[in-house]
Amino acid sequence: MPFASLGLEPHLLKGVAALGYSDPTPIQTQAIPHVLEGRDVVGIAQTGTGKTAAFVLPVLQRTPTKRGVKTLIVTPTRELALQIADVVRGASRGTNHRCVTVFGGVGVQPQVERLRRGADVLVACPGRLLDLHSRRVVDLSKVETLVLDEADRMLDMGFWPDVRKILSLVPERRQNLLFSATMDPRVTDIVDSILTDPVRVEVARATTPVERIEQTLYPVVRSQKTDLLVKLLESGDHTRTIVFTRTKHRADRLARQLHRAGVGAAAIHGDRSQNQRQAALESFKSGKVDVLVATDVVARGIDVDEVSHVVNYDMPNTAEDYVHRIGRTARAGASGDAISLLDPDEFDVLKDIEKVLGSIIATADVEGFAYDRGRVVPDPQRTAGPAPKPAHVPGQHKPRPRRSGRRGGRGRAGGRTHLPPQDKSGS
């Protein structure tokens, strides 16, 4: 089904072509006609399914290019706000739409100046939006369409009180669009309290992201993690690999170490300026660097297609963080690989992760690597144990007891000594 059949006007079809879209994704096919009709819509879809365009394209068609903010898009992170704004600007190329993006962590004055020049589409993070409203810089009294993107994440990050304040600032009569990766009871309560007779569109998934990810443990002492990582990266196709560390300092240090070892890498974390973070992300997206070293704070705002591998240089603090980390690969139906460098001190979090997954993660060695005698290999006969109740992992179905698909223990998992090429047929 072509985009033209969804009711989009010719000027937007030009924007669709400029963005490189060919055929609409399932969430776009389902959502766009209802948004064009002016209905309230609830969209349940994971990141990477094309949900941003599912609301941006029809909203642009319905938004009059007159002075004043007519469409307000609220999203939890700066990275997501910038990515949404990119789609808005790309799709509205050649039109009179003006889009402004506002978020914290950067100076407020440039955003104030852009708002004073006028905009009909405003993409905003909750805190900075309320700050600008308190300064009387932004007027929300003419908003006709309100989009709440990543509603479940806004709840998780504690933004809902701010969102409620924003709701009190926009007209009661408006179109509401809410998109979320999950539909847990908290999101259902929001839908019931805000939306009017909404249409629900949902992209069904045959498998969860975790089930499409080949997960492997590499037992190694902490002092050898960098050397082992370099060995892994040098031995295979490591294009678009995200490496996660627990601390900002370690992210910076590891990026420098990888660079000295001849591996193109950039670091992204909360202490970097917005310009630095955006530059690192663009270098990664464009292929200028193959490896992005990141912390959990910014992990959920990273929206990059065709990430082939995720590496846990440091194991995360929680099982939920593990699932969010490895979910940066296997996007939109594709497969991916997740590798964890496991120090003996990290066995406790491994137990929690395997309980939530309901499966044992296989272990592997890198052939020819001189492992320190202090490393400890997890017992291949261990069991995952019962999943904790309640154990909510966003985007994950109830786990089924099963093994991860590779033979555990000290063996080499089929002789693999490198990062395997990723099957990108589902991208």
N, C-alpha and C positions, 0 to 999 in steps of 0.2 A: 504494500500500500504506500503510495507516494505521499509526501507532505501536503501536496496540493489538495488531495482528497479529504484532508482534515478540516478544510475551511479557512486556511491561512491566506491572507491577501498577498498579491504579487510582490509588494515591497519586502514583506517578511520572508517570502520564498527566496529572494535574492540574499537576504541575510543568512538563511539556512545554508544556501550553497557556499557563501563566504566562510561559514564555520566548518565546512567540510562534511556536513551531514548528508547522507544519501537517503536511506529509508528510516522512518521513525521506529523507535524502540517500542516494545509493548506498553510501557508506562506512558509514553507520549501518545500512542494511538488511543489509549483509553481515556487519558485526562484532557487532552487539548479540546475536543469538541464540547465537553461539559463546561470547561472554563470559558470558552467562547460564548456559551449560552448564558453566562453570568451565574451559574450555580456555585454554591459552596462545595468544595471538593476536599476529601481526605485521601491522600496518596500514601500507600504503604509500599515502600521500595527501598532497597539497599543502595548505598552509594555506588556509582558506577553503572547504573541502569539508564542514565539519561534523564533523571528526574528534574534536573535543573531546567533543561530546555522544555520539559513538560509543563512548567508553569511560566517560564519567561516568554516563550513565543506567543501564547494566547493572551497573556497579560499585556504585552506590548501592543497587540492589535486592539485591545479594549481601552488602553490608556490614551486619553486625549493629550496632545502636545501643547498644553496651555500652561500658563504660569502656575506654579504651586505643585506640591508633591501629591500625585494622584495614586501612585502605587508605592507601598512600603513593604520591603522584604526584610524580615528580621531573621538573623542567623547567629549561631553561638560563637563563631571564631573569625578572626581576621582573615585567615587563609580562605575559608569558605566564602566570606564576603567578597574578597577579591576575585575568586573564581566565578561567582555568580555575576559580578559586574563585568567580567570579561565576556560572558555569554550575552549579557544585555547589550553591551556595546557592539559586539560582533553581529548580533541579529538585527540591531537597529541601524546598522551602517547605511547611510544615504537617507535617513529620516531625520525628523526634527526632535527626536527624543533626546533628553539629556539625563544622564545617570550620574549620581554622586554616591560615593561609598564612604561610610564613617565607621571608625573603630578606634579602640583605645590602644595605648602603647606607643603612640606617636604624637607629635605636636598637634594641638587642636586648631591653631590658626589657619593653616592651609585648608582644612576642611571647612572652617567657617567661611573663608573667602569663596570656595567653590559653591557652597550652599547659597551665598548671597548673589551669585551669578545666575542662580535658578536651576531647578531640576524638576522633572516630572516623575522620575523613578529614583527612589532612595533605598540603597542597600545598607543595612545597619546592624551593628552589634548592640545589644540592649543598653549596656552601661553608658557608652559614648552618646547614644541617641538621647537618653534622658539628660545627660549633661548639656548637650547642645540645646535641648528644649528649655532647660532651666535658664540658659543664657538668652533665650528668646531669639535664637538663630534659626530654628526650624519650626515650621508651622504644620501640624498634622491634621488640621481641621478640615482639609479638603480631600483626605485620603478616600479613595473609592474601592481599592483592592488591598487587602492585607494578606501577606504570605508569611507563614511561620514555617521556616525550613529547619529540618533536623530537630523536631519538637522533643523527641525523647532525649537527645543530647542536651538541650537547653534545661530540661528537668534534671538530668544527671549532674550538670555543672552548676546548679543552683540559681539559674537565671529567671525562674518563673515569677518571683515577686516583681522583678523589673518588667517582665512581659505584661503582667497584670496592670502595672502603672501605664504602660504604653497603650494597652487596650482602652484605658479611661481617657486617653488623649485623642483617639480617632473617632470619627462619627459612628453612631450605632448602626446606621444603615450603610452597609458596605458588603463587598464580596470577600469571603474568607477562604483561604487555601491553606491547608495544613499538610505537611509532608513529614514522614517519620519512617525510620528503618524498622521500628517495632510498634506493636499496638498493645502495649501492656495496660493494665487498669488505669494507671495515672494518665496516659494519653487519652484513653477512652473518656475519662472524666472531663478533660479539656475540650474534647470534641463536643461532648454533650452540652457544655456550658457556653461555648463560643459560636459554634457553627449552626446554621439553620438548614434543616432538611438536607444534609450533605449527601453527595454522591461519593461512594467509596470505591476507589480503584486500587487494585493490588496486583503486584507482579509475583506470581507464584514461583517458587524455586523448587526444582526437583531435589536438590541437595543443599545443605548448608555450606557456607564458605569453608568451614573447617574440614568438611568431608572432601573437598576438592584440593586440599593442600597436603602435599607430602611433607610430613614432619620428621625431623631427624635430630637426635642428640649427639654431640661430640664431646665426650668427657675430657676435660683438660684442666690443669691447674691455672689459677688466675694469671700468674706471671707469663704463661705461654699463650694466652688468648690472642694477642695481637699477631704473633708469629703464625699461629694456626689459621687465623682469619686470612692473612696475606696468602698463605699456601692455598687455601680454598679458592680465593678470588683469582689467583694466578692460574689455577688448574682447569678452569672451565669458563663457560659463557656467563659472565656476571653482569651483563648489561642491565641497568636499572635494578640495583640492589639497595635496599634500605637496611641500615644497621642501627639497632637500638641500644642505647646506653642508659644507665640510671641517672647520671649526673651531667650537668652542662660542661663542667671542667673535663670530664672524661670524653665527651663528644668532641670538644675542640682538640684535645690531645690526640685522640684516635684519628681524626681527620688529618692532622699533621703527620702522624706516623704512616698512615696509608700513602699520603702524598710522597713522603720520602722513599717509600718502597716502590714507587712507580705506579700507584693506583690512583686514578683521578677521583678525588673525594671532596665533599663540601659538608659543613656542619650546619645544623639548624636547631635552635633551642630558644627558650624564652628570654635569655639575656641579649640575644642578637637584636639589632634594630629591625624595624619592619623592612627597610630597604635591603638590609643584609639577608634577612630571611627570604625575601622575595627573589633576590639575586641567586641565592643558593638553590631555591626551588626551580627557577628558570634554567639554571645550568644543568640541573638534573633532568628536567623535562626535555631539554633540547639535545641531550646526549653529550654535552661538553664534559660532564663528569659522569662516571658510571655508578658511583656510590654516594648515597646521602646518609650521613650519620645524624641521628635524631634522638630526642628525648621524648618521653611519654606526653609531656605537656603539649607539644605541638603535633603529636602523632595523628590525632583524630582529625586535624585540619588538613592533612596531606591527601590530596585527591589527584593521583597520577595513575593513568592507565598503563597497563602492560608492565607492571613491576614484576620481574621474574622471580626474585628471591627476597625474603626477609630473614635477617640474621639477628638473633638475640645475643649480642656480645655480653650483655649482662641480663640475667633472667629478670623478668619484671617483678614488681612487688606483689601482684595479685594475679589470679587466674583470668579475671576479666580483662586486665591489661594485656595479658598474653593473647587472648582472642582478638582484641582490638589491634594489636601489633600485627599479627600474622594476617589479619584481614586486609592489610594494605596490598596483598597479592591475591590472586584468584578473584579478580573483580569481574562482575557482569557475566558470570558463567565460565570464566577461564579457569585454568588450573595454575598452581604455583607451588613454590617450595619454601619451607620455613626451617631454618637451621638454628639450633640453640647450643652455644658453647657453655658447657655445664661444669662449674667448679664444685668441689665437695660441699662447700658452704651453702650451695643453692639447692640442695636436695629437698628441703622442706617445701619450697614453693613448687618444685616439680611434682611433689605428691598432690598438692592442691590442684594444680593444672590437670593432672591425669584423672583426678576425681571428677572434675567438671566435664572433661572431655569424655569420660567413660571409656578410655582406651589407654594403652601403654604406648609411649612414643619410642620408636626403635632407636638403637644406638649404632654408631658407625665410627670407623677410624679413617684417618688419612694415611694411606700407604706411604712409608718412607719417612714419616714425621717422627722425630726423636722425642717421644713423650717423657715427661718427668715422672719419676717413680711415685710421686705424691698424688697422682690423679687416682680417682676412684670411679669405677664403672658401675652404674646402677645394676641391681640384681635383675637379670633377664626373666626370672620367674616371678617378679613382683606382680601384684594385681593393682588395678586402678582403684578398687574399693568403691563403695556406693557414693554416688554424687551427693553433695551436701544439699539439704532442702531448707529453704528454697535456694536454688542456685540459678540466678538469672544471668545469662550471658547474652547481651544484645545480639539479635539476629541469629540465634542458635536454637534449633529445635531441641527437644529432650534428647540427651545423648543416649545412644545404644551401646551396650557393652560390646566392645570389639577391639581388635588390635589395629594398629595404624597401617598395616599392610606390608610392613617390612619385618624381617626377622630381627629380634632384639639381641642383646648381649654384646659380647666383645667382637663379634664378627664385623665384616666390612659392608654389610647391607648390600649384598650383590656385587661387591668389589668396587663400589663407587669411591673414587678418590677426588672428586671435584664437584662443583655445582653443575647439575645437569641442565641441558637446554630445556627451556620451557615450551610446552605446547601452547601456542597463542591462537589456536583456531577459534577459541570462544571469545576472543577479545572484540 
